[in-house]
């Protein structure tokens, strides 16, 4: 298996897509994997804020 250290996309839109994907995965698997519910909620909150702030800044 090749060692690739570029696991995080450089484009902001791709980073948000990755975060949204993890939110969906953790909603289903988080409990089974032992991920604390508070951590799942925090990622969801941070993802939502990251999506909303640029829109708010552009409309100000």
C-alpha positions in Angstrom: 0.0 0.0 0.0 1.5 3.4 -1.0 2.1 5.8 1.8 0.1 8.9 1.0 0.2 11.8 3.5 -2.2 14.0 1.6 -5.4 12.6 3.1 -6.9 16.1 3.7 -8.0 17.8 0.6 -6.6 21.3 0.0 -9.8 22.9 -1.4 -12.2 24.2 1.3 -15.2 22.8 -0.5 -13.6 19.3 -0.6 -12.7 19.6 3.1 -16.4 20.4 3.9 -17.5 17.4 1.8 -15.2 15.2 3.7 -16.5 16.5 7.0 -20.1 16.0 5.9 -19.2 12.5 4.9 -17.8 11.8 8.3 -20.9 13.2 9.9 -23.0 10.8 8.0 -20.7 7.8 8.8 -20.5 8.7 12.5 -24.3 9.1 12.8 -24.5 5.4 11.9 -21.3 3.9 13.2 -20.2 6.3 16.0 -21.7 4.4 18.8 -20.5 1.0 17.5 -17.0 2.4 17.2 -17.1 3.9 20.6 -16.9 7.6 19.5 -18.4 9.7 22.3 -21.7 11.3 21.3 -20.3 14.7 22.4 -17.5 14.4 19.8 -20.0 13.4 17.1 -22.2 16.4 17.9 -19.1 18.7 18.0 -18.0 17.7 14.5 -21.5 18.3 13.3 -21.6 21.7 14.9 -18.2 22.7 13.5 -19.1 21.5 10.1 -22.3 23.5 10.1 -20.5 26.7 11.3 -17.8 26.2 8.7 -20.5 26.1 6.0 -22.5 29.1 7.3 -19.7 31.7 8.2 -18.5 32.4 4.7 -22.2 33.0 3.6 -22.7 35.3 6.5 -19.5 37.2 5.7 -20.5 37.7 2.1 -23.9 39.0 3.0 -22.6 41.5 5.5 
